Structures are given as C-alpha cells and as structure tokens.
C-alpha cells in the first residue's frame, strides 16, 4: 500500500473531523463500509459514517482528531489517533448527556482495504477513560 494512500487517509479523517468536510471521506471509504466498534452497534454504510462524524462534531464542536501513526501491509491499514473536545451536546456513540467537560480519547482502527478504500474497520477505543474524564462513569480506586 502506498505512502500516498496513507497520506490521503490521514487528510480525509482529519478534514472530516476538524473542518467538517465529510465529503473527504468519499476518497478513502467505500460505499458499503462497515465499522465494528464494540461495545456499540456497527456503523453500516458511508452515509451512516458521515452522520456519526457530523453528530460527533455537533456534540464536541471544538473537536480535534489527530492521526498519530498509520501502518500499511497488503490490504490492511492500522491507524492510531487521538480525539479531543468539549462535550456540549449528546454524545452520538454513548448517548451521554452534555457535560461541558473537555476530554481526550485514544484509539486505533484496523481497516480492510479494497480498491484503495476502507470497506471494513475494527475500532478499538478507550471508552472507559473517555467517559471517566467526562464524569459519566466514576473513576476507579
């Protein structure tokens, strides 16, 4: 997989979250896309993914997504990222009510790529740490 695809993927995800340019995802996500994101339901389809990102931007209007590393091998792409923002709306993933708190979330995504586009992703995210920062879940200990 080319360095060009890694750069294009980084730009698309950062543009979608940081600038609200959801159409940037068209270049790197297939129309029959599926994201598995335990413990939450799958996101099925490019349209559903764009809605998820738009809802996330509405809930965290100052959000910033930073892709910190991408590794490519064959038809697979591994992307490490950091998301941060202040929750002023209902969280689209968790349904948590607005807290007004700023939080940082770390995660990674393993992507299966066909024809230069992600068709299936597995997202692994520190939801517990994120929800604890927001005060939705109590900190342990």
Chimera marker file (.cmm) of the C-alpha trace (Angstrom):
<marker_set name="trace">
<marker id="1" x="0.000" y="0.000" z="0.000" r="1" g="1" b="0" radius="0.5"/>
<marker id="2" x="1.385" y="3.348" z="-0.969" r="1" g="1" b="0" radius="0.5"/>
<marker id="3" x="2.542" y="6.264" z="1.078" r="1" g="1" b="0" radius="0.5"/>
<marker id="4" x="0.052" y="8.258" z="-0.976" r="1" g="1" b="0" radius="0.5"/>
<marker id="5" x="-2.880" y="6.242" z="0.424" r="1" g="1" b="0" radius="0.5"/>
<marker id="6" x="-1.627" y="6.703" z="3.987" r="1" g="1" b="0" radius="0.5"/>
<marker id="7" x="-1.368" y="10.473" z="3.448" r="1" g="1" b="0" radius="0.5"/>
<marker id="8" x="-4.785" y="10.619" z="1.764" r="1" g="1" b="0" radius="0.5"/>
<marker id="9" x="-6.344" y="8.645" z="4.634" r="1" g="1" b="0" radius="0.5"/>
<marker id="10" x="-4.806" y="10.955" z="7.245" r="1" g="1" b="0" radius="0.5"/>
<marker id="11" x="-6.035" y="14.058" z="5.407" r="1" g="1" b="0" radius="0.5"/>
<marker id="12" x="-9.552" y="12.679" z="4.907" r="1" g="1" b="0" radius="0.5"/>
<marker id="13" x="-10.140" y="11.730" z="8.553" r="1" g="1" b="0" radius="0.5"/>
<marker id="14" x="-8.610" y="14.945" z="9.905" r="1" g="1" b="0" radius="0.5"/>
<marker id="15" x="-10.551" y="17.086" z="7.391" r="1" g="1" b="0" radius="0.5"/>
<marker id="16" x="-13.821" y="15.314" z="8.235" r="1" g="1" b="0" radius="0.5"/>
<marker id="17" x="-13.474" y="15.813" z="11.992" r="1" g="1" b="0" radius="0.5"/>
<marker id="18" x="-11.516" y="19.054" z="12.199" r="1" g="1" b="0" radius="0.5"/>
<marker id="19" x="-13.097" y="21.039" z="9.357" r="1" g="1" b="0" radius="0.5"/>
<marker id="20" x="-16.413" y="19.237" z="8.908" r="1" g="1" b="0" radius="0.5"/>
<marker id="21" x="-15.515" y="18.249" z="5.333" r="1" g="1" b="0" radius="0.5"/>
<marker id="22" x="-17.453" y="14.977" z="5.375" r="1" g="1" b="0" radius="0.5"/>
<marker id="23" x="-17.095" y="14.544" z="1.610" r="1" g="1" b="0" radius="0.5"/>
<marker id="24" x="-13.349" y="13.990" z="2.169" r="1" g="1" b="0" radius="0.5"/>
<marker id="25" x="-14.320" y="10.514" z="3.396" r="1" g="1" b="0" radius="0.5"/>
<marker id="26" x="-15.591" y="9.635" z="-0.114" r="1" g="1" b="0" radius="0.5"/>
<marker id="27" x="-11.967" y="9.278" z="-1.246" r="1" g="1" b="0" radius="0.5"/>
<marker id="28" x="-10.998" y="6.712" z="1.406" r="1" g="1" b="0" radius="0.5"/>
<marker id="29" x="-14.185" y="4.901" z="2.488" r="1" g="1" b="0" radius="0.5"/>
<marker id="30" x="-16.180" y="2.519" z="0.305" r="1" g="1" b="0" radius="0.5"/>
<marker id="31" x="-19.970" y="2.887" z="-0.091" r="1" g="1" b="0" radius="0.5"/>
<marker id="32" x="-20.668" y="-0.491" z="1.576" r="1" g="1" b="0" radius="0.5"/>
<marker id="33" x="-18.451" y="0.319" z="4.543" r="1" g="1" b="0" radius="0.5"/>
<marker id="34" x="-18.920" y="-1.342" z="7.964" r="1" g="1" b="0" radius="0.5"/>
<marker id="35" x="-17.299" y="-0.224" z="11.232" r="1" g="1" b="0" radius="0.5"/>
<marker id="36" x="-17.277" y="-2.570" z="14.199" r="1" g="1" b="0" radius="0.5"/>
<marker id="37" x="-16.893" y="-0.521" z="17.381" r="1" g="1" b="0" radius="0.5"/>
<marker id="38" x="-17.529" y="-2.627" z="20.492" r="1" g="1" b="0" radius="0.5"/>
<marker id="39" x="-19.434" y="-2.234" z="22.720" r="1" g="1" b="0" radius="0.5"/>
<marker id="40" x="-21.623" y="-0.112" z="20.416" r="1" g="1" b="0" radius="0.5"/>
<marker id="41" x="-23.600" y="-1.144" z="17.333" r="1" g="1" b="0" radius="0.5"/>
<marker id="42" x="-21.867" y="-1.345" z="13.958" r="1" g="1" b="0" radius="0.5"/>
<marker id="43" x="-21.911" y="1.668" z="11.648" r="1" g="1" b="0" radius="0.5"/>
<marker id="44" x="-23.091" y="0.407" z="8.267" r="1" g="1" b="0" radius="0.5"/>
<marker id="45" x="-22.625" y="2.439" z="5.085" r="1" g="1" b="0" radius="0.5"/>
<marker id="46" x="-20.750" y="5.591" z="4.120" r="1" g="1" b="0" radius="0.5"/>
<marker id="47" x="-23.829" y="7.719" z="4.816" r="1" g="1" b="0" radius="0.5"/>
<marker id="48" x="-24.125" y="6.341" z="8.345" r="1" g="1" b="0" radius="0.5"/>
<marker id="49" x="-20.424" y="7.028" z="8.930" r="1" g="1" b="0" radius="0.5"/>
<marker id="50" x="-20.818" y="10.648" z="7.767" r="1" g="1" b="0" radius="0.5"/>
<marker id="51" x="-23.803" y="11.061" z="10.114" r="1" g="1" b="0" radius="0.5"/>
<marker id="52" x="-21.755" y="9.612" z="13.000" r="1" g="1" b="0" radius="0.5"/>
<marker id="53" x="-18.930" y="12.097" z="12.334" r="1" g="1" b="0" radius="0.5"/>
<marker id="54" x="-21.375" y="15.017" z="11.928" r="1" g="1" b="0" radius="0.5"/>
<marker id="55" x="-23.124" y="14.066" z="15.193" r="1" g="1" b="0" radius="0.5"/>
<marker id="56" x="-19.738" y="13.845" z="16.918" r="1" g="1" b="0" radius="0.5"/>
<marker id="57" x="-18.811" y="17.306" z="15.680" r="1" g="1" b="0" radius="0.5"/>
<marker id="58" x="-22.152" y="18.642" z="16.946" r="1" g="1" b="0" radius="0.5"/>
<marker id="59" x="-21.610" y="17.097" z="20.391" r="1" g="1" b="0" radius="0.5"/>
<marker id="60" x="-17.944" y="18.195" z="20.550" r="1" g="1" b="0" radius="0.5"/>
<marker id="61" x="-17.872" y="21.393" z="18.413" r="1" g="1" b="0" radius="0.5"/>
<marker id="62" x="-14.241" y="22.185" z="19.247" r="1" g="1" b="0" radius="0.5"/>
<marker id="63" x="-13.110" y="18.627" z="18.478" r="1" g="1" b="0" radius="0.5"/>
<marker id="64" x="-9.721" y="17.845" z="17.009" r="1" g="1" b="0" radius="0.5"/>
<marker id="65" x="-8.730" y="14.487" z="15.585" r="1" g="1" b="0" radius="0.5"/>
<marker id="66" x="-5.047" y="13.816" z="15.072" r="1" g="1" b="0" radius="0.5"/>
<marker id="67" x="-3.798" y="10.764" z="13.220" r="1" g="1" b="0" radius="0.5"/>
<marker id="68" x="-0.558" y="9.898" z="15.004" r="1" g="1" b="0" radius="0.5"/>
<marker id="69" x="0.535" y="6.818" z="13.042" r="1" g="1" b="0" radius="0.5"/>
<marker id="70" x="-0.501" y="4.713" z="10.061" r="1" g="1" b="0" radius="0.5"/>
<marker id="71" x="0.986" y="1.340" z="9.184" r="1" g="1" b="0" radius="0.5"/>
<marker id="72" x="0.113" y="-0.409" z="5.943" r="1" g="1" b="0" radius="0.5"/>
<marker id="73" x="0.660" y="-4.008" z="4.933" r="1" g="1" b="0" radius="0.5"/>
<marker id="74" x="-1.012" y="-5.656" z="1.974" r="1" g="1" b="0" radius="0.5"/>
<marker id="75" x="-4.747" y="-4.916" z="2.089" r="1" g="1" b="0" radius="0.5"/>
<marker id="76" x="-4.627" y="-3.776" z="5.707" r="1" g="1" b="0" radius="0.5"/>
<marker id="77" x="-4.194" y="-0.372" z="7.301" r="1" g="1" b="0" radius="0.5"/>
<marker id="78" x="-3.667" y="0.314" z="11.019" r="1" g="1" b="0" radius="0.5"/>
<marker id="79" x="-4.375" y="3.866" z="12.136" r="1" g="1" b="0" radius="0.5"/>
<marker id="80" x="-3.604" y="5.268" z="15.594" r="1" g="1" b="0" radius="0.5"/>
<marker id="81" x="-5.353" y="8.506" z="16.548" r="1" g="1" b="0" radius="0.5"/>
<marker id="82" x="-6.264" y="10.947" z="19.315" r="1" g="1" b="0" radius="0.5"/>
<marker id="83" x="-9.610" y="12.739" z="19.571" r="1" g="1" b="0" radius="0.5"/>
<marker id="84" x="-10.287" y="15.585" z="21.950" r="1" g="1" b="0" radius="0.5"/>
<marker id="85" x="-13.074" y="18.045" z="22.515" r="1" g="1" b="0" radius="0.5"/>
<marker id="86" x="-15.516" y="19.662" z="24.898" r="1" g="1" b="0" radius="0.5"/>
<marker id="87" x="-18.847" y="17.864" z="25.150" r="1" g="1" b="0" radius="0.5"/>
<marker id="88" x="-21.653" y="20.401" z="24.748" r="1" g="1" b="0" radius="0.5"/>
<marker id="89" x="-24.167" y="18.052" z="23.065" r="1" g="1" b="0" radius="0.5"/>
<marker id="90" x="-25.358" y="14.468" z="23.363" r="1" g="1" b="0" radius="0.5"/>
<marker id="91" x="-22.568" y="12.035" z="22.506" r="1" g="1" b="0" radius="0.5"/>
<marker id="92" x="-23.525" y="10.061" z="19.365" r="1" g="1" b="0" radius="0.5"/>
<marker id="93" x="-21.716" y="6.886" z="20.418" r="1" g="1" b="0" radius="0.5"/>
<marker id="94" x="-22.714" y="6.711" z="24.078" r="1" g="1" b="0" radius="0.5"/>
<marker id="95" x="-25.866" y="8.814" z="24.308" r="1" g="1" b="0" radius="0.5"/>
<marker id="96" x="-24.278" y="10.604" z="27.286" r="1" g="1" b="0" radius="0.5"/>
<marker id="97" x="-25.893" y="13.987" z="28.021" r="1" g="1" b="0" radius="0.5"/>
<marker id="98" x="-23.798" y="17.162" z="27.657" r="1" g="1" b="0" radius="0.5"/>
<marker id="99" x="-21.259" y="17.596" z="30.448" r="1" g="1" b="0" radius="0.5"/>
<marker id="100" x="-19.405" y="20.740" z="29.384" r="1" g="1" b="0" radius="0.5"/>
<marker id="101" x="-16.147" y="18.895" z="30.084" r="1" g="1" b="0" radius="0.5"/>
<marker id="102" x="-13.107" y="18.588" z="27.836" r="1" g="1" b="0" radius="0.5"/>
<marker id="103" x="-11.817" y="15.058" z="27.291" r="1" g="1" b="0" radius="0.5"/>
<marker id="104" x="-9.187" y="13.225" z="25.256" r="1" g="1" b="0" radius="0.5"/>
<marker id="105" x="-9.700" y="9.804" z="23.721" r="1" g="1" b="0" radius="0.5"/>
<marker id="106" x="-7.098" y="7.494" z="22.226" r="1" g="1" b="0" radius="0.5"/>
<marker id="107" x="-7.846" y="4.729" z="19.786" r="1" g="1" b="0" radius="0.5"/>
<marker id="108" x="-6.799" y="2.747" z="16.799" r="1" g="1" b="0" radius="0.5"/>
<marker id="109" x="-8.543" y="1.294" z="13.805" r="1" g="1" b="0" radius="0.5"/>
<marker id="110" x="-7.679" y="-1.757" z="11.764" r="1" g="1" b="0" radius="0.5"/>
<marker id="111" x="-9.001" y="-1.358" z="8.214" r="1" g="1" b="0" radius="0.5"/>
<marker id="112" x="-9.502" y="-3.836" z="5.416" r="1" g="1" b="0" radius="0.5"/>
<marker id="113" x="-8.926" y="-2.026" z="2.135" r="1" g="1" b="0" radius="0.5"/>
<marker id="114" x="-10.293" y="-2.826" z="-1.316" r="1" g="1" b="0" radius="0.5"/>
<marker id="115" x="-9.568" y="-0.654" z="-4.331" r="1" g="1" b="0" radius="0.5"/>
<marker id="116" x="-7.832" y="1.964" z="-2.202" r="1" g="1" b="0" radius="0.5"/>
<marker id="117" x="-10.792" y="2.426" z="0.160" r="1" g="1" b="0" radius="0.5"/>
<marker id="118" x="-11.635" y="1.109" z="3.623" r="1" g="1" b="0" radius="0.5"/>
<marker id="119" x="-14.519" y="-1.331" z="3.404" r="1" g="1" b="0" radius="0.5"/>
<marker id="120" x="-14.435" y="-2.720" z="6.935" r="1" g="1" b="0" radius="0.5"/>
<marker id="121" x="-12.961" y="-1.245" z="10.108" r="1" g="1" b="0" radius="0.5"/>
<marker id="122" x="-12.480" y="-2.511" z="13.625" r="1" g="1" b="0" radius="0.5"/>
<marker id="123" x="-12.224" y="0.421" z="16.051" r="1" g="1" b="0" radius="0.5"/>
<marker id="124" x="-10.537" y="-0.090" z="19.420" r="1" g="1" b="0" radius="0.5"/>
<marker id="125" x="-11.137" y="2.899" z="21.671" r="1" g="1" b="0" radius="0.5"/>
<marker id="126" x="-10.550" y="3.771" z="25.343" r="1" g="1" b="0" radius="0.5"/>
<marker id="127" x="-14.234" y="4.435" z="26.024" r="1" g="1" b="0" radius="0.5"/>
<marker id="128" x="-13.897" y="3.893" z="29.788" r="1" g="1" b="0" radius="0.5"/>
<marker id="129" x="-11.177" y="6.519" z="30.161" r="1" g="1" b="0" radius="0.5"/>
<marker id="130" x="-13.104" y="8.949" z="27.963" r="1" g="1" b="0" radius="0.5"/>
<marker id="131" x="-16.351" y="8.521" z="29.918" r="1" g="1" b="0" radius="0.5"/>
<marker id="132" x="-14.461" y="8.899" z="33.206" r="1" g="1" b="0" radius="0.5"/>
<marker id="133" x="-12.985" y="12.210" z="32.003" r="1" g="1" b="0" radius="0.5"/>
<marker id="134" x="-16.493" y="13.401" z="31.136" r="1" g="1" b="0" radius="0.5"/>
<marker id="135" x="-17.711" y="12.359" z="34.598" r="1" g="1" b="0" radius="0.5"/>
<marker id="136" x="-20.287" y="9.962" z="33.133" r="1" g="1" b="0" radius="0.5"/>
<marker id="137" x="-18.602" y="6.928" z="34.734" r="1" g="1" b="0" radius="0.5"/>
<marker id="138" x="-16.870" y="7.183" z="38.119" r="1" g="1" b="0" radius="0.5"/>
<marker id="139" x="-13.124" y="6.714" z="38.267" r="1" g="1" b="0" radius="0.5"/>
<marker id="140" x="-11.983" y="3.509" z="39.917" r="1" g="1" b="0" radius="0.5"/>
<marker id="141" x="-9.873" y="3.500" z="43.046" r="1" g="1" b="0" radius="0.5"/>
<link id1="1" id2="2" r="1" g="1" b="0" radius="0.2"/>
<link id1="2" id2="3" r="1" g="1" b="0" radius="0.2"/>
<link id1="3" id2="4" r="1" g="1" b="0" radius="0.2"/>
<link id1="4" id2="5" r="1" g="1" b="0" radius="0.2"/>
<link id1="5" id2="6" r="1" g="1" b="0" radius="0.2"/>
<link id1="6" id2="7" r="1" g="1" b="0" radius="0.2"/>
<link id1="7" id2="8" r="1" g="1" b="0" radius="0.2"/>
<link id1="8" id2="9" r="1" g="1" b="0" radius="0.2"/>
<link id1="9" id2="10" r="1" g="1" b="0" radius="0.2"/>
<link id1="10" id2="11" r="1" g="1" b="0" radius="0.2"/>
<link id1="11" id2="12" r="1" g="1" b="0" radius="0.2"/>
<link id1="12" id2="13" r="1" g="1" b="0" radius="0.2"/>
<link id1="13" id2="14" r="1" g="1" b="0" radius="0.2"/>
<link id1="14" id2="15" r="1" g="1" b="0" radius="0.2"/>
<link id1="15" id2="16" r="1" g="1" b="0" radius="0.2"/>
<link id1="16" id2="17" r="1" g="1" b="0" radius="0.2"/>
<link id1="17" id2="18" r="1" g="1" b="0" radius="0.2"/>
<link id1="18" id2="19" r="1" g="1" b="0" radius="0.2"/>
<link id1="19" id2="20" r="1" g="1" b="0" radius="0.2"/>
<link id1="20" id2="21" r="1" g="1" b="0" radius="0.2"/>
<link id1="21" id2="22" r="1" g="1" b="0" radius="0.2"/>
<link id1="22" id2="23" r="1" g="1" b="0" radius="0.2"/>
<link id1="23" id2="24" r="1" g="1" b="0" radius="0.2"/>
<link id1="24" id2="25" r="1" g="1" b="0" radius="0.2"/>
<link id1="25" id2="26" r="1" g="1" b="0" radius="0.2"/>
<link id1="26" id2="27" r="1" g="1" b="0" radius="0.2"/>
<link id1="27" id2="28" r="1" g="1" b="0" radius="0.2"/>
<link id1="28" id2="29" r="1" g="1" b="0" radius="0.2"/>
<link id1="29" id2="30" r="1" g="1" b="0" radius="0.2"/>
<link id1="30" id2="31" r="1" g="1" b="0" radius="0.2"/>
<link id1="31" id2="32" r="1" g="1" b="0" radius="0.2"/>
<link id1="32" id2="33" r="1" g="1" b="0" radius="0.2"/>
<link id1="33" id2="34" r="1" g="1" b="0" radius="0.2"/>
<link id1="34" id2="35" r="1" g="1" b="0" radius="0.2"/>
<link id1="35" id2="36" r="1" g="1" b="0" radius="0.2"/>
<link id1="36" id2="37" r="1" g="1" b="0" radius="0.2"/>
<link id1="37" id2="38" r="1" g="1" b="0" radius="0.2"/>
<link id1="38" id2="39" r="1" g="1" b="0" radius="0.2"/>
<link id1="39" id2="40" r="1" g="1" b="0" radius="0.2"/>
<link id1="40" id2="41" r="1" g="1" b="0" radius="0.2"/>
<link id1="41" id2="42" r="1" g="1" b="0" radius="0.2"/>
<link id1="42" id2="43" r="1" g="1" b="0" radius="0.2"/>
<link id1="43" id2="44" r="1" g="1" b="0" radius="0.2"/>
<link id1="44" id2="45" r="1" g="1" b="0" radius="0.2"/>
<link id1="45" id2="46" r="1" g="1" b="0" radius="0.2"/>
<link id1="46" id2="47" r="1" g="1" b="0" radius="0.2"/>
<link id1="47" id2="48" r="1" g="1" b="0" radius="0.2"/>
<link id1="48" id2="49" r="1" g="1" b="0" radius="0.2"/>
<link id1="49" id2="50" r="1" g="1" b="0" radius="0.2"/>
<link id1="50" id2="51" r="1" g="1" b="0" radius="0.2"/>
<link id1="51" id2="52" r="1" g="1" b="0" radius="0.2"/>
<link id1="52" id2="53" r="1" g="1" b="0" radius="0.2"/>
<link id1="53" id2="54" r="1" g="1" b="0" radius="0.2"/>
<link id1="54" id2="55" r="1" g="1" b="0" radius="0.2"/>
<link id1="55" id2="56" r="1" g="1" b="0" radius="0.2"/>
<link id1="56" id2="57" r="1" g="1" b="0" radius="0.2"/>
<link id1="57" id2="58" r="1" g="1" b="0" radius="0.2"/>
<link id1="58" id2="59" r="1" g="1" b="0" radius="0.2"/>
<link id1="59" id2="60" r="1" g="1" b="0" radius="0.2"/>
<link id1="60" id2="61" r="1" g="1" b="0" radius="0.2"/>
<link id1="61" id2="62" r="1" g="1" b="0" radius="0.2"/>
<link id1="62" id2="63" r="1" g="1" b="0" radius="0.2"/>
<link id1="63" id2="64" r="1" g="1" b="0" radius="0.2"/>
<link id1="64" id2="65" r="1" g="1" b="0" radius="0.2"/>
<link id1="65" id2="66" r="1" g="1" b="0" radius="0.2"/>
<link id1="66" id2="67" r="1" g="1" b="0" radius="0.2"/>
<link id1="67" id2="68" r="1" g="1" b="0" radius="0.2"/>
<link id1="68" id2="69" r="1" g="1" b="0" radius="0.2"/>
<link id1="69" id2="70" r="1" g="1" b="0" radius="0.2"/>
<link id1="70" id2="71" r="1" g="1" b="0" radius="0.2"/>
<link id1="71" id2="72" r="1" g="1" b="0" radius="0.2"/>
<link id1="72" id2="73" r="1" g="1" b="0" radius="0.2"/>
<link id1="73" id2="74" r="1" g="1" b="0" radius="0.2"/>
<link id1="74" id2="75" r="1" g="1" b="0" radius="0.2"/>
<link id1="75" id2="76" r="1" g="1" b="0" radius="0.2"/>
<link id1="76" id2="77" r="1" g="1" b="0" radius="0.2"/>
<link id1="77" id2="78" r="1" g="1" b="0" radius="0.2"/>
<link id1="78" id2="79" r="1" g="1" b="0" radius="0.2"/>
<link id1="79" id2="80" r="1" g="1" b="0" radius="0.2"/>
<link id1="80" id2="81" r="1" g="1" b="0" radius="0.2"/>
<link id1="81" id2="82" r="1" g="1" b="0" radius="0.2"/>
<link id1="82" id2="83" r="1" g="1" b="0" radius="0.2"/>
<link id1="83" id2="84" r="1" g="1" b="0" radius="0.2"/>
<link id1="84" id2="85" r="1" g="1" b="0" radius="0.2"/>
<link id1="85" id2="86" r="1" g="1" b="0" radius="0.2"/>
<link id1="86" id2="87" r="1" g="1" b="0" radius="0.2"/>
<link id1="87" id2="88" r="1" g="1" b="0" radius="0.2"/>
<link id1="88" id2="89" r="1" g="1" b="0" radius="0.2"/>
<link id1="89" id2="90" r="1" g="1" b="0" radius="0.2"/>
<link id1="90" id2="91" r="1" g="1" b="0" radius="0.2"/>
<link id1="91" id2="92" r="1" g="1" b="0" radius="0.2"/>
<link id1="92" id2="93" r="1" g="1" b="0" radius="0.2"/>
<link id1="93" id2="94" r="1" g="1" b="0" radius="0.2"/>
<link id1="94" id2="95" r="1" g="1" b="0" radius="0.2"/>
<link id1="95" id2="96" r="1" g="1" b="0" radius="0.2"/>
<link id1="96" id2="97" r="1" g="1" b="0" radius="0.2"/>
<link id1="97" id2="98" r="1" g="1" b="0" radius="0.2"/>
<link id1="98" id2="99" r="1" g="1" b="0" radius="0.2"/>
<link id1="99" id2="100" r="1" g="1" b="0" radius="0.2"/>
<link id1="100" id2="101" r="1" g="1" b="0" radius="0.2"/>
<link id1="101" id2="102" r="1" g="1" b="0" radius="0.2"/>
<link id1="102" id2="103" r="1" g="1" b="0" radius="0.2"/>
<link id1="103" id2="104" r="1" g="1" b="0" radius="0.2"/>
<link id1="104" id2="105" r="1" g="1" b="0" radius="0.2"/>
<link id1="105" id2="106" r="1" g="1" b="0" radius="0.2"/>
<link id1="106" id2="107" r="1" g="1" b="0" radius="0.2"/>
<link id1="107" id2="108" r="1" g="1" b="0" radius="0.2"/>
<link id1="108" id2="109" r="1" g="1" b="0" radius="0.2"/>
<link id1="109" id2="110" r="1" g="1" b="0" radius="0.2"/>
<link id1="110" id2="111" r="1" g="1" b="0" radius="0.2"/>
<link id1="111" id2="112" r="1" g="1" b="0" radius="0.2"/>
<link id1="112" id2="113" r="1" g="1" b="0" radius="0.2"/>
<link id1="113" id2="114" r="1" g="1" b="0" radius="0.2"/>
<link id1="114" id2="115" r="1" g="1" b="0" radius="0.2"/>
<link id1="115" id2="116" r="1" g="1" b="0" radius="0.2"/>
<link id1="116" id2="117" r="1" g="1" b="0" radius="0.2"/>
<link id1="117" id2="118" r="1" g="1" b="0" radius="0.2"/>
<link id1="118" id2="119" r="1" g="1" b="0" radius="0.2"/>
<link id1="119" id2="120" r="1" g="1" b="0" radius="0.2"/>
<link id1="120" id2="121" r="1" g="1" b="0" radius="0.2"/>
<link id1="121" id2="122" r="1" g="1" b="0" radius="0.2"/>
<link id1="122" id2="123" r="1" g="1" b="0" radius="0.2"/>
<link id1="123" id2="124" r="1" g="1" b="0" radius="0.2"/>
<link id1="124" id2="125" r="1" g="1" b="0" radius="0.2"/>
<link id1="125" id2="126" r="1" g="1" b="0" radius="0.2"/>
<link id1="126" id2="127" r="1" g="1" b="0" radius="0.2"/>
<link id1="127" id2="128" r="1" g="1" b="0" radius="0.2"/>
<link id1="128" id2="129" r="1" g="1" b="0" radius="0.2"/>
<link id1="129" id2="130" r="1" g="1" b="0" radius="0.2"/>
<link id1="130" id2="131" r="1" g="1" b="0" radius="0.2"/>
<link id1="131" id2="132" r="1" g="1" b="0" radius="0.2"/>
<link id1="132" id2="133" r="1" g="1" b="0" radius="0.2"/>
<link id1="133" id2="134" r="1" g="1" b="0" radius="0.2"/>
<link id1="134" id2="135" r="1" g="1" b="0" radius="0.2"/>
<link id1="135" id2="136" r="1" g="1" b="0" radius="0.2"/>
<link id1="136" id2="137" r="1" g="1" b="0" radius="0.2"/>
<link id1="137" id2="138" r="1" g="1" b="0" radius="0.2"/>
<link id1="138" id2="139" r="1" g="1" b="0" radius="0.2"/>
<link id1="139" id2="140" r="1" g="1" b="0" radius="0.2"/>
<link id1="140" id2="141" r="1" g="1" b="0" radius="0.2"/>
</marker_set>
